[in-house]
Amino acid sequence: MTTLTVKVPSESEAKLSAFIKELGGEIISVPSKKTKLLKEIKQGLKEVKEIREGKSPSYTISDLFNEK
């Protein structure tokens, strides 16, 4: 069996995984917690930038604790 390393868009991951399993292949690696954390940090920084540019509303500490 051959081993491949492939980068695919997140939205295609499920389809590609199903296809590989259908062909009799095996998924060896899935995105790590580190990758997920970095993606969440990147999204948070994007939100901060939008708030600073006035494109998104800002939040108070009480808003954050009340999850508004």
Secondary structure as GFF3:
##gff-version 3
##sequence-region A 1 68
A	DSSP	three_ten_helix	10	12	.	.	.	ID=ss1
A	DSSP	alpha_helix	13	22	.	.	.	ID=ss2
A	DSSP	alpha_helix	33	52	.	.	.	ID=ss3
A	DSSP	alpha_helix	61	65	.	.	.	ID=ss4
###
